[in-house]
Amino acid sequence: MAKEHVFSVNFFKKFLSKLGSVRVSYKAAEEFTVFIEDIARDLLENAKKYAEHAGRKTVLISDIRLAKKRLNV
C-alpha cells in the first residue's frame, strides 16, 4: 500500500518539470515530496516550540524564521 502524502506527488512532478525544464519520473517526484514534507514537519515542530515558549498557541512568522535559522534551511 502506498504511503499517503500531505502534498500531491503530481503537483511536485509538474513543479519540478517546469522549474528545471526536464522530465521527472513519478518516483523522483515522490522522493522530492517526502523530502519537502519532512522539512515542513521539522520546521513546524521547531516553530511551534518557539511559539509555546513565548506563551502563544499561534505560530508567527518570527517563529518560522527562528526555526529556519536553527535548522539551517
N, C-alpha and C positions, 0 to 999 in steps of 0.2 A: 504494500500500500504506500502510495506517495505521501510525503510529508506536506502538510498544509502550510502555505506561506501567508504571511501578513500582506506582502506586496505581490502583485501579479508578475509571474515569470515572463509572460508575454509582453508586459509593459517594458520590462528591462531588456528583453530581446530587441524590441523596436528601438528603445532608447540607445542601447549600445551600438546598434547598426547605424543609427543616424549620427551619433556622436563621432564614430570612427569611420563612417562610410565603408564598413566591412560587413560581411555576413557573419552572424553569430549563431552557433548551434543552440538548441534548447538547453542542453546540459550545461553549456558555458554560461548561459543566461541564468540558469537555476543556481549555479555556484555563485555568481555575482549577487543574486537575490539573497542567498543565505548570508553572504558576507555583509551586505548592507543591513540586513535585519539584525545581525549580531552587533554591528557598530551602533545602530539605532538603540538597541536594547541596553547596551553598556552605557551609552551617552545618557539615556533617560534615567537609568538607575542612579548614576552619579549626580545628575541634575536634581533628582528627587531628594537625595541626601542633603544637598545644599539648601534646598527649599525647606526641608524639615528642620535643619539646623537653625535656619532663620525664623522658625516658628510659623511657617506658611504651609498650606496644603497645595498651593498653586505654584507650578514651576514657571519661573520668569526667564526672559532672555538672558539675564545675567547669570542665572543658574546653568543654562545651556553653555554659555561662553566659558564659565569656570570649568565645567565638565569637559568641554573640548580641550581646554588648556591642559587639564590634568591627564587626559587620555592621549594627548598629542595628535589630535585629529584636526 
